[in-house]
Amino acid sequence: MSLKKFLNIVLLTTLISIGFKAEAQQLIYSTKFKNYNAEQKKFNKALEEARLELERIEAEKKAREAAIKAKKMAFLNENWSNKKFFAYDRKTIKEPFHLEFDTLNYTSPIDKDKVITSRFGWRKGRAHNGIDIDLIKGDSIRAILPGKVRYVKWHGGHGRTVVVRHENGLETVYAHMTKQLVKENQIVKQGDVLGTGGVTGNARGSHLHLEVRYKGQPINPEYLFDFSDKNEIRAKDLWVSRKYTNAVNFSSRRKPKIAVHSTKEEAEKSSKVQKKIYRIRSGDTLSKIAYRNNMSITQICKLNKISRNKTLRIGQKLILIE
């Protein structure tokens, strides 16, 4: 074979090889492009789904925020009155009831160590529906939570009093003030000064009488707030049982044992056995009272710290078990 013919064959073979390679390369590029397009479409679809999910989450968040705001506004405006200390009827709510807080800390109502001189409980034959905190006349009294001032007046034995309504429906009562430094319908922040402490009303010695109420119902403040130097709210979400709304279940002279209820069932269980007040009527004897209330005379005597021979007076109050 001549050299020329051989070179022609080699050249032809090379050209064919190059052509196949180019065609193969084009096929590879085409396949990769198709795969890229498919992956790009998948990615774009996933991106769009993520965007729609984010929009849905944001819409739900806004709806929740709007519902919470509406609920707070409803609490702030419900039965609003600047004239009456009791904006609600004395018994408008049934226990147990649910309470929520936005924070786990409150501001101390006074600027010094909190010394409680009298607690929520039974005191001298009547209910003491708040706690007394020692202070010096003229000391600043502060809002323990943010809210709106509902009542700024003189109220009977409370003397100069300020009532603040809070966004979760609670009201805090600050009594025996020397001066009230806020106005009705004023918005106050947590820690704002409401007035100065004193001895107005039925007060023996200067102190702050602090009450916590929900729709008119008094609550043992120590069930909700830890009055140590920690200034902590006991839980953001809790249930209040009948046990903690009835002063007769506590002694004003002893620190209460607190068990916070996180569920309605827990609160209902704690309310099964409760104390009540019975007013002596004409013809009553300890034996008759015990029989009618399915109790023993010994139980009544222990509850009321009296002897079996105690003379009962008409109108006298006794503590009984429901």
Backbone hydrogen bonds, N-H to C=O, Kabsch-Sander energy under -0.5 kcal/mol:
donor,donor_aa,acceptor,acceptor_aa,energy
6,F,2,S,-2.2
7,L,3,L,-2.4
8,N,4,K,-1.9
9,I,5,K,-2.0
10,V,6,F,-2.3
11,L,7,L,-2.6
12,L,8,N,-2.5
13,T,9,I,-2.7
14,T,10,V,-2.4
15,L,11,L,-2.5
16,I,12,L,-2.5
17,S,13,T,-2.4
18,I,14,T,-2.8
19,G,15,L,-2.5
20,F,16,I,-2.5
21,K,17,S,-2.4
22,A,18,I,-2.7
23,E,19,G,-2.5
24,A,20,F,-3.0
25,Q,21,K,-3.2
26,Q,22,A,-2.6
27,L,23,E,-2.1
28,I,24,A,-2.5
29,Y,25,Q,-2.8
30,S,26,Q,-2.4
31,T,27,L,-2.3
32,K,28,I,-2.8
33,F,29,Y,-2.4
34,K,30,S,-2.1
35,N,31,T,-2.6
36,Y,32,K,-2.8
37,N,33,F,-2.5
38,A,34,K,-2.3
39,E,35,N,-2.6
40,Q,36,Y,-2.8
41,K,37,N,-2.3
42,K,38,A,-2.1
43,F,39,E,-2.8
44,N,40,Q,-2.7
45,K,41,K,-2.3
46,A,42,K,-2.6
47,L,43,F,-2.6
48,E,44,N,-2.3
49,E,45,K,-2.4
50,A,46,A,-2.4
51,R,47,L,-2.3
52,L,48,E,-2.4
53,E,49,E,-2.2
54,L,50,A,-2.4
55,E,51,R,-2.2
56,R,52,L,-2.1
57,I,53,E,-2.7
58,E,54,L,-2.7
59,A,55,E,-2.3
60,E,56,R,-2.5
61,K,57,I,-2.5
62,K,58,E,-2.5
63,A,59,A,-2.3
64,R,60,E,-2.6
65,E,61,K,-2.7
66,A,62,K,-2.5
67,A,63,A,-2.3
68,I,64,R,-2.7
69,K,65,E,-2.5
70,A,66,A,-2.4
71,K,67,A,-2.3
72,K,68,I,-2.5
73,M,69,K,-2.6
74,A,70,A,-2.2
75,F,71,K,-2.1
76,L,72,K,-2.5
77,N,73,M,-2.0
78,E,74,A,-1.7
80,W,77,N,-1.4
87,A,85,F,-1.0
92,T,89,D,-0.6
92,T,215,K,-0.6
97,F,240,V,-1.7
99,L,238,L,-2.8
101,F,236,K,-2.7
106,Y,231,N,-2.0
107,T,144,I,-1.9
115,V,113,D,-0.8
116,I,114,K,-0.6
117,T,115,V,-0.6
117,T,132,D,-2.3
118,S,132,D,-1.0
119,R,252,S,-2.8
121,G,128,H,-1.9
122,W,247,A,-0.6
122,W,250,F,-3.0
123,R,126,R,-3.3
126,R,123,R,-1.1
128,H,121,G,-2.8
129,N,127,A,-0.7
131,I,210,L,-2.4
132,D,118,S,-3.0
133,I,131,I,-0.5
133,I,208,L,-2.8
134,D,115,V,-2.8
135,L,206,S,-1.0
138,G,197,G,-2.5
139,D,136,I,-2.6
141,I,195,G,-2.7
142,R,109,P,-2.1
143,A,192,D,-2.4
147,G,188,V,-2.4
148,K,165,R,-2.8
149,V,186,Q,-3.0
150,R,163,V,-2.6
151,Y,163,V,-1.5
153,K,161,T,-1.5
155,H,153,K,-0.5
155,H,159,G,-2.8
158,H,155,H,-2.4
159,G,155,H,-0.6
159,G,156,G,-1.5
160,R,177,M,-0.6
161,T,153,K,-3.3
162,V,174,Y,-2.2
163,V,151,Y,-2.4
164,V,172,T,-2.5
165,R,148,K,-3.0
166,H,170,L,-3.2
169,G,166,H,-2.0
171,E,213,R,-2.9
172,T,164,V,-2.2
173,V,211,E,-2.5
174,Y,162,V,-2.7
175,A,173,V,-0.5
175,A,209,H,-2.1
176,H,158,H,-2.9
177,M,160,R,-2.3
178,T,196,T,-2.6
179,K,196,T,-1.0
181,L,179,K,-0.6
181,L,194,L,-2.9
182,V,194,L,-0.5
185,N,149,V,-3.5
186,Q,183,K,-1.6
188,V,147,G,-2.8
191,G,143,A,-2.6
192,D,189,K,-2.1
194,L,141,I,-3.3
195,G,141,I,-1.2
196,T,179,K,-2.1
197,G,139,D,-2.9
198,G,176,H,-0.7
200,T,176,H,-0.8
202,N,157,G,-2.3
203,A,199,V,-0.5
203,A,201,G,-1.7
205,G,203,A,-0.9
207,H,198,G,-1.5
208,L,133,I,-2.9
209,H,175,A,-1.2
209,H,207,H,-0.6
210,L,131,I,-3.0
210,L,208,L,-0.7
211,E,173,V,-1.9
211,E,209,H,-0.5
212,V,219,I,-0.6
213,R,171,E,-2.9
214,Y,217,Q,-2.4
215,K,169,G,-0.9
217,Q,214,Y,-2.1
219,I,212,V,-2.8
220,N,244,Y,-2.8
223,Y,220,N,-2.2
224,L,220,N,-0.7
224,L,221,P,-0.6
225,F,221,P,-2.8
226,D,232,E,-2.9
227,F,225,F,-0.8
231,N,228,S,-1.1
232,E,226,D,-0.5
233,I,104,L,-2.3
234,R,224,L,-2.6
238,L,99,L,-2.3
239,W,261,H,-2.6
240,V,97,F,-3.2
241,S,239,W,-0.6
244,Y,241,S,-1.1
245,T,242,R,-1.3
246,N,242,R,-0.7
247,A,245,T,-0.6
249,N,246,N,-2.0
250,F,247,A,-2.0
252,S,122,W,-1.3
254,R,251,S,-1.2
258,I,256,P,-0.6
261,H,239,W,-0.7
262,S,260,V,-0.6
267,A,263,T,-1.7
268,E,264,K,-2.6
269,K,265,E,-2.2
270,S,266,E,-1.8
271,S,267,A,-0.7
271,S,268,E,-0.6
272,K,269,K,-1.1
274,Q,272,K,-0.6
276,K,320,L,-2.9
278,Y,318,L,-3.1
280,I,278,Y,-0.5
280,I,316,Q,-3.4
284,D,281,R,-1.9
289,I,285,T,-2.5
290,A,286,L,-2.6
291,Y,287,S,-2.3
292,R,288,K,-2.4
293,N,289,I,-1.5
294,N,291,Y,-1.1
295,M,290,A,-2.9
300,I,296,S,-1.9
301,C,297,I,-2.6
302,K,298,T,-2.5
303,L,299,Q,-2.6
304,N,300,I,-2.0
305,K,301,C,-1.0
306,I,301,C,-1.9
310,K,307,S,-1.5
315,G,280,I,-2.5
316,Q,313,R,-2.3
318,L,278,Y,-3.2
320,L,276,K,-3.1
322,E,274,Q,-3.7
